[in-house]
Amino acid sequence: MDCEMVCNFKKCRKQLSGFAWVTSCSHIFCDEDGSREFNKSYACPACESSLSGKLDIIRIDLSPSEQYKSMVLAGQRPEVAIEVCARAIAFWTYQNHQEKVFQEYTITKTKDKQSQMEKYYDQVVSQTQAEIDALKSQISTTRKELENTVKRLNEVSSKLMERNRQYQKLQSMYDALRRQSLSVNNILSCGQSSQSMHAFPTEVREGRHDHHRPTPAQQFVLNPTSERPRNMVDNLADVQDRFNLQIGTPKEATRVQNKHK
């Protein structure tokens, strides 16, 4: 047969071979699942029908021997053999129909899931495309801003270089004027120094003038409230003797001269 039966256990769904378990509710299970489930309880694992009858569950050989084929219906009347074969064919047809329905259900479910996934990924793609367009627009705007910034930077750099040249030019002019001013100040200070040296006496120029030393005229000013020293009195007497020489004998004149010497 082109279409093989599969295990009706939901978690198995494998093609049957070797031995299988058949139920009166028209379900079939592989040997592993049938042995495990029917050892637990006499209920169909597919439809949960009660299988309490003696022939509600049987274990069959899917690849019977030739002797089994010869003896299984031997002695039965033709209508019995045909009825048995008809029920066997009906069971097989029902299994194929159920498999077809299951496959159609699986296909429909898969298509629905695929449709949902397509819608989801369409939204994701459209959202991603919108984000890409926004990023492209942002990149374009940023690129224009960068170009404008570079242009302004170049303009500012050129202006800065021009200002630096002007500053250097002004600095050189300032240095030249400063040197000229210093030269003029030096010349003026030298001229004033020479004039002041000629204007003051030698003692003042040489730093030997004492403002607190009394002059000869001040020494002869008589202060009534102060007492003159003895040496000053002698000096005054000598001065008066010089200008008040009395004419007398030669001896007196000689004595006076010797005294003054």
Secondary structure, 3 states (H helix, E strand, C coil): CCCCCECCCCCCCCECCCEEEEECCCCEEEHHHHHHHHHHCCECCCCCCECCCCCCEEEEECCCCHHHHHHHCCCCCHHHHHHHHHHHHHHHHHHHHHHHHHHHHHHHHHHHHHHHHHHHHHHHHHHHHHHHHHHHHHHHHHHHHHHHHHHHHHHHHHHHHHHHHHHHHHHHHHHHHHHHHHHHHHHHHHHHHHHHHHHCCHHHHCCCCCCCCCCHHHHCCCCCCCCCCHHHHHHHHHHHHHHCCCCCCHHHHHHHHHHHC
